[in-house]
Amino acid sequence: MPRVVIIGGGFGGLRLAKSLKNKRFQVLMLDQNNYHTFQPLLYQVATAGLEPDSIAYPIRKIFKNQTNFFFRMAKVNSIDTNTKCIKSNIGDIQYDYLVIATGSTTNYFGMKDVEEFAMPMKHVAEALNLRSLILQHFEKALLVDTKAEQEALMSFAIVGAGPTGVELAGALAELKKHVLPSDYPDLDIRRMSIHLIEMADEVLPPMSEISSKKAFQYLEKLGVTLWLGQSVQSYDGETITFKKAKPLPAKTLIWAAGVKGNLVQGIPTESVIKGRYGVDAFNQINGVEAVYAIGDVAYLETEDFPQGLPMLAQVAIQQGEQLAKNMVAKEEGKAVKEFVYKDLGTMATIGRNKAVVDLDKIKFQGLFAWFVWMFIHLISLAGFRNKVITFFNWSYNYFNFDKGVRLIIRKYER
């Protein structure tokens, strides 16, 4: 059978592999981790709302009943497209079809000092590091001698007011309001400050104007300081400097300002557009035979998205599903179909009873939007166990105004 090698166990890779179940293909997935991560809820791990095993699920368990599927935990070093060979740390792997679904990685836009001292949040390990650092700073704030040192330790700056930044700011604000005062009664939690920094003049720039304004109001009500129209110039681990504003002392800078494609060596540089692989309407990488890209790592311009399709889970899922159909059609000698993205909408939560939802023709905010956000994220989690545990944690947190996983399992050191 033709061998389809999928690099990456994210949303796109999973959907592609599932869609090839019982088809005449040998499906081989390669990933550095043996689990799939539900990235939209990483911020809840970072802010002690969920344990990592609530949003991670073993890849082998997902495909336990799919006989044509194989998984290998491996790191891909490079690809030789001439010989259709993948060079990895577990040896050479041949392919008939190669699908790169490696997702995205943090983009620091060439700022080396920010890359060195800022906290990213793209993986489970990074979310756990951030959780430890936040709690360590409160422990340390009890021991310092001056108010200035204390305030710097309790100052949290988030760069990027997209959905991740907004949700993270809202979660930190709820910690400040409901949880930390009882955890640290001998610490003046009112000195804690949360700063959300955005280069644009609004929060949630990709969403509608009404959702952006409502999110702004929610954040202000929660006590988040908004720095709109500001861009970070440098960060030394102690102070953030801006191009058009006074410096901000902060021991924690969380970088949610940008991502770029997680590229693999061996694909010609002329196939890369804006840090992602340029693909045609069938998701084949431009100029490379039998190699495809889906999800965040793929760049496809359409009439509705002249700057490329958004880096969202739904794009990856739909691309994976269509690519599987095209592979089957190609093997059967039938015509393949172009990929057409169906925009199912965008949503973000800003805290308890506060969310914004943009659907095709309907836009709504508030409590109902918050329930919709929770329902969509809950049913999207992999595995029944994860759904049950997450629902229980959310219910417990809601009724008890508490987040029960404020644990420093491993201390974070830069």
Legacy VTK file of the C-alpha trace (Angstrom):
# vtk DataFile Version 3.0
C-alpha trace
ASCII
DATASET POLYDATA
POINTS 414 float
0.000 0.000 0.000
1.186 3.587 -0.571
2.806 4.999 2.558
1.549 8.360 3.850
3.957 9.885 6.365
2.499 12.646 8.540
4.929 14.819 10.479
3.067 16.270 13.464
0.236 15.075 15.709
-1.719 18.338 15.851
-5.288 19.011 14.705
-4.525 18.668 10.983
-2.384 15.553 11.295
-4.964 13.786 13.475
-7.861 14.549 11.152
-5.904 13.409 8.086
-4.925 10.122 9.746
-8.485 9.498 10.991
-9.909 10.210 7.536
-7.640 7.542 6.029
-8.996 4.833 8.328
-9.798 1.605 6.415
-8.386 3.118 3.208
-5.669 1.404 1.167
-2.820 3.387 2.707
-0.199 2.728 5.326
-0.338 5.779 7.586
2.759 6.609 9.624
2.756 9.548 12.036
5.949 11.036 13.441
5.987 13.384 16.433
8.487 14.333 19.147
5.769 13.758 21.769
3.571 10.693 22.196
0.488 12.841 22.842
-1.795 15.342 21.134
-2.129 18.731 22.839
-5.348 20.752 22.796
-3.560 24.071 22.452
-6.555 26.427 22.925
-6.587 25.497 26.630
-2.841 25.740 27.295
-3.398 29.062 29.039
-5.551 27.292 31.655
-2.652 24.977 32.469
-0.392 28.034 32.806
-2.830 29.735 35.199
-3.525 26.666 37.381
-7.025 26.009 36.053
-6.314 22.589 34.556
-3.691 19.880 34.855
-1.794 19.078 31.633
-3.293 15.587 31.349
-6.696 17.243 30.919
-5.683 18.735 27.570
-3.187 16.101 26.373
-4.125 12.674 25.058
-1.977 9.706 23.947
-1.761 9.450 20.172
-1.610 5.657 20.257
-4.862 5.554 22.248
-6.621 7.786 19.712
-5.793 5.316 16.927
-5.940 2.040 18.869
-8.650 0.638 16.549
-7.087 1.833 13.271
-5.120 -1.105 11.864
-3.436 0.822 9.027
-1.997 3.442 11.413
1.491 3.414 12.943
3.137 5.897 15.280
6.811 6.546 15.917
8.135 9.023 18.472
10.846 10.770 16.473
12.515 14.035 15.635
12.722 14.853 11.923
16.073 16.352 10.977
15.614 16.895 7.247
13.788 15.747 4.129
15.322 14.592 0.848
12.578 15.221 -1.698
14.602 13.704 -4.563
14.766 10.250 -2.988
11.514 10.659 -0.991
13.387 10.009 2.230
12.976 11.494 5.718
16.115 11.766 7.856
15.263 11.358 11.536
16.856 10.441 14.848
15.393 6.941 14.519
16.730 6.371 11.000
15.707 6.970 7.399
12.029 6.653 6.462
10.740 6.373 2.888
7.418 7.867 1.834
5.044 7.913 -1.122
3.124 10.904 0.207
4.559 13.273 2.794
2.359 15.640 4.788
4.011 18.315 6.909
1.648 19.230 9.758
4.208 20.589 12.193
2.111 23.586 13.255
3.666 26.839 14.384
6.356 28.085 16.700
6.818 31.375 18.580
7.952 34.298 16.434
10.100 36.861 18.270
10.655 38.941 15.122
14.428 38.825 15.511
14.530 40.253 19.057
17.170 38.068 20.701
16.843 39.595 24.182
13.073 39.013 24.184
13.626 35.438 23.005
16.055 34.898 25.887
13.972 36.330 28.725
10.307 36.147 27.666
8.051 33.184 28.438
6.488 31.425 25.410
3.392 29.235 25.662
3.156 26.889 22.691
3.672 23.519 24.404
2.632 21.734 27.613
6.136 22.018 29.071
6.157 25.783 28.443
2.738 26.179 30.089
3.995 24.271 33.156
7.121 26.447 33.246
4.939 29.542 33.232
2.718 28.173 36.013
5.773 27.474 38.158
7.287 30.892 37.465
4.079 32.745 38.380
3.786 30.904 41.700
7.511 31.205 42.418
7.284 34.959 42.001
4.549 35.192 44.622
6.595 33.075 47.016
9.586 35.318 46.406
7.489 38.474 46.810
6.993 37.511 50.459
10.753 37.637 51.035
12.000 40.800 49.289
12.829 43.979 51.197
11.279 46.751 49.120
7.849 47.503 47.686
9.430 48.165 44.269
10.902 44.639 44.154
7.592 43.212 45.321
5.609 45.038 42.652
8.047 43.964 39.916
7.617 40.325 40.958
3.835 40.720 40.885
3.808 42.532 37.537
2.784 40.329 34.602
3.048 41.647 31.061
1.474 39.860 28.096
2.478 40.884 24.583
-0.195 40.249 21.976
-3.929 40.912 22.412
-5.174 38.105 20.205
-7.337 35.316 21.690
-4.400 33.757 23.604
-3.282 37.051 25.145
-6.799 38.145 26.046
-7.701 34.790 27.604
-4.448 34.694 29.567
-4.966 38.241 30.875
-8.510 37.396 31.950
-7.367 34.218 33.732
-4.637 36.099 35.644
-7.161 38.790 36.618
-9.473 36.121 38.039
-6.585 34.622 40.013
-5.945 38.055 41.472
-9.583 38.594 42.360
-10.700 35.191 43.646
-7.727 32.968 44.517
-4.494 34.704 45.447
-5.838 36.872 48.327
-6.692 33.736 50.334
-3.469 31.930 49.325
-1.274 34.867 50.351
-3.055 36.722 53.181
0.251 38.300 54.261
0.826 39.772 50.797
-0.984 42.839 49.436
-2.359 41.313 46.226
-3.687 44.722 45.207
-0.116 45.479 44.154
-0.331 42.765 41.496
-0.640 44.263 38.014
-1.554 42.705 34.669
-0.518 44.484 31.474
-1.727 43.572 27.991
0.434 45.064 25.234
-0.761 45.241 21.615
0.734 46.923 18.559
-2.713 47.513 17.018
-5.172 50.070 18.369
-7.655 47.414 19.518
-7.773 44.054 21.262
-8.694 40.927 19.294
-7.793 42.559 15.940
-8.983 39.566 13.833
-12.485 39.684 15.324
-15.392 42.065 14.682
-15.423 45.620 15.989
-18.262 44.905 18.427
-16.420 41.906 19.909
-13.198 43.889 20.149
-14.899 46.738 22.021
-16.705 44.359 24.368
-13.484 42.477 25.140
-11.808 45.810 25.869
-14.584 46.687 28.347
-14.357 43.271 30.031
-10.580 43.567 30.446
-10.798 47.083 31.882
-13.481 45.933 34.335
-11.177 43.112 35.458
-8.415 45.620 36.166
-6.107 44.766 33.249
-3.936 47.680 32.090
-4.114 47.948 28.289
-1.170 49.257 26.259
-2.641 49.674 22.775
-0.637 50.976 19.830
2.584 49.992 21.616
5.366 47.690 20.479
8.089 46.165 22.615
11.624 47.296 21.778
13.617 45.192 24.246
13.401 43.177 27.473
16.228 42.259 29.850
14.270 40.143 32.320
13.652 43.145 34.553
12.284 46.020 32.443
10.286 46.258 29.208
11.185 49.168 26.938
8.829 50.497 24.301
9.279 52.604 21.202
6.687 55.181 22.270
6.121 54.791 26.019
7.956 54.825 29.335
9.669 51.597 30.503
7.653 49.054 32.473
9.305 47.087 35.332
8.152 43.456 35.135
9.795 40.196 36.122
7.453 38.235 33.847
6.908 38.868 30.141
4.646 36.383 28.359
5.041 36.420 24.592
1.800 35.821 22.680
2.498 38.330 19.926
3.173 36.149 16.933
3.810 32.745 15.448
5.505 31.398 12.353
5.498 28.060 10.609
7.511 25.277 12.222
9.595 24.506 9.127
11.597 21.372 8.347
14.999 21.373 6.629
15.100 20.124 3.063
12.164 21.961 1.528
13.425 24.593 -0.988
13.497 28.120 0.434
11.653 29.429 -2.632
8.625 27.436 -1.415
8.494 29.470 1.820
6.164 32.483 1.958
6.008 34.679 5.066
7.564 31.964 7.217
5.178 29.223 6.016
5.100 26.742 3.134
3.288 28.132 0.122
0.767 25.549 -1.081
-1.606 25.269 -4.035
-5.359 24.743 -3.799
-4.742 21.022 -3.204
-2.331 21.691 -0.303
0.721 20.497 -2.240
3.826 22.562 -1.487
4.691 24.725 -4.486
7.361 23.130 -6.647
7.706 19.934 -4.572
6.216 16.668 -5.794
4.225 14.450 -3.392
4.861 16.759 -0.410
1.910 18.532 1.201
1.469 20.993 4.074
-1.631 21.584 6.194
-2.507 23.730 9.191
-0.423 26.565 10.595
2.651 25.648 8.564
0.766 26.026 5.249
0.264 29.363 3.471
-2.673 29.574 1.056
-4.064 32.843 -0.272
-7.751 32.991 -1.194
-10.128 35.721 -2.300
-11.514 36.051 1.240
-8.049 35.763 2.859
-5.528 37.611 0.648
-2.945 37.484 3.475
-3.260 33.719 3.783
-5.694 31.510 5.663
-5.764 32.162 9.436
-3.664 29.936 11.698
-6.652 28.280 13.383
-7.469 24.706 14.331
-10.495 24.655 12.026
-8.339 25.408 8.988
-6.033 22.489 9.824
-8.953 20.113 10.459
-10.696 20.969 7.196
-7.450 20.753 5.209
-6.653 17.341 6.688
-10.099 16.017 5.805
-9.997 17.299 2.216
-6.436 16.094 1.645
-7.435 12.562 2.710
-10.288 12.590 0.179
-7.926 13.791 -2.549
-5.364 11.077 -1.755
-8.034 8.402 -2.038
-9.343 9.922 -5.281
-5.835 10.122 -6.737
-5.131 6.445 -6.003
-8.448 5.516 -7.596
-7.739 7.598 -10.691
-10.508 10.086 -9.948
-10.458 13.875 -10.065
-9.212 15.726 -6.981
-10.988 18.765 -5.537
-9.610 22.131 -4.505
-9.678 23.001 -0.822
-12.295 25.595 0.133
-12.193 26.878 3.699
-15.520 27.236 5.474
-15.186 29.863 8.180
-17.038 28.563 11.231
-16.336 31.659 13.318
-14.005 32.857 16.062
-14.419 33.111 19.826
-12.519 34.123 22.938
-13.225 34.088 26.663
-12.152 36.849 29.031
-13.152 35.211 32.292
-16.144 34.068 34.291
-19.396 34.718 32.367
-17.484 36.836 29.846
-16.811 35.794 26.251
-17.204 37.062 22.693
-18.310 34.966 19.711
-18.234 35.882 16.019
-20.169 33.537 13.747
-20.884 34.056 10.065
-24.028 36.144 10.516
-24.371 36.344 14.296
-22.186 38.061 16.878
-22.913 37.865 20.593
-21.179 38.438 23.914
-21.586 37.812 27.619
-22.918 34.805 29.530
-24.417 32.922 26.576
-21.216 33.405 24.577
-19.272 32.040 27.550
-21.437 28.883 27.640
-20.994 28.446 23.883
-17.214 28.838 24.237
-17.114 26.209 27.023
-19.320 23.762 25.121
-17.305 23.991 21.878
-13.979 23.551 23.677
-15.305 20.707 25.832
-16.609 18.595 22.934
-13.416 19.278 20.958
-11.167 17.667 23.576
-9.789 14.242 22.675
-11.040 11.378 24.837
-14.056 10.943 27.103
-11.884 11.040 30.245
-10.455 14.454 29.349
-13.945 15.821 28.720
-15.201 14.575 32.107
-12.178 15.818 34.078
-12.216 19.222 32.397
-15.957 19.620 32.973
-15.536 18.675 36.638
-12.645 21.132 37.089
-14.553 23.945 35.412
-17.639 23.252 37.555
-15.571 23.087 40.748
-13.725 26.303 39.892
-16.950 28.096 39.035
-18.869 27.265 42.193
-15.944 27.474 44.614
-14.106 30.451 43.114
-10.991 28.327 43.251
-8.337 26.767 41.035
-7.012 23.636 42.644
-3.709 22.937 40.868
-1.471 25.713 42.184
1.499 23.376 42.418
5.169 24.033 41.752
5.994 20.491 40.630
9.375 21.497 39.257
10.990 24.856 39.858
11.569 26.933 36.762
15.069 28.326 36.209
16.009 30.411 33.191
LINES 1 415
414 0 1 2 3 4 5 6 7 8 9 10 11 12 13 14 15 16 17 18 19 20 21 22 23 24 25 26 27 28 29 30 31 32 33 34 35 36 37 38 39 40 41 42 43 44 45 46 47 48 49 50 51 52 53 54 55 56 57 58 59 60 61 62 63 64 65 66 67 68 69 70 71 72 73 74 75 76 77 78 79 80 81 82 83 84 85 86 87 88 89 90 91 92 93 94 95 96 97 98 99 100 101 102 103 104 105 106 107 108 109 110 111 112 113 114 115 116 117 118 119 120 121 122 123 124 125 126 127 128 129 130 131 132 133 134 135 136 137 138 139 140 141 142 143 144 145 146 147 148 149 150 151 152 153 154 155 156 157 158 159 160 161 162 163 164 165 166 167 168 169 170 171 172 173 174 175 176 177 178 179 180 181 182 183 184 185 186 187 188 189 190 191 192 193 194 195 196 197 198 199 200 201 202 203 204 205 206 207 208 209 210 211 212 213 214 215 216 217 218 219 220 221 222 223 224 225 226 227 228 229 230 231 232 233 234 235 236 237 238 239 240 241 242 243 244 245 246 247 248 249 250 251 252 253 254 255 256 257 258 259 260 261 262 263 264 265 266 267 268 269 270 271 272 273 274 275 276 277 278 279 280 281 282 283 284 285 286 287 288 289 290 291 292 293 294 295 296 297 298 299 300 301 302 303 304 305 306 307 308 309 310 311 312 313 314 315 316 317 318 319 320 321 322 323 324 325 326 327 328 329 330 331 332 333 334 335 336 337 338 339 340 341 342 343 344 345 346 347 348 349 350 351 352 353 354 355 356 357 358 359 360 361 362 363 364 365 366 367 368 369 370 371 372 373 374 375 376 377 378 379 380 381 382 383 384 385 386 387 388 389 390 391 392 393 394 395 396 397 398 399 400 401 402 403 404 405 406 407 408 409 410 411 412 413
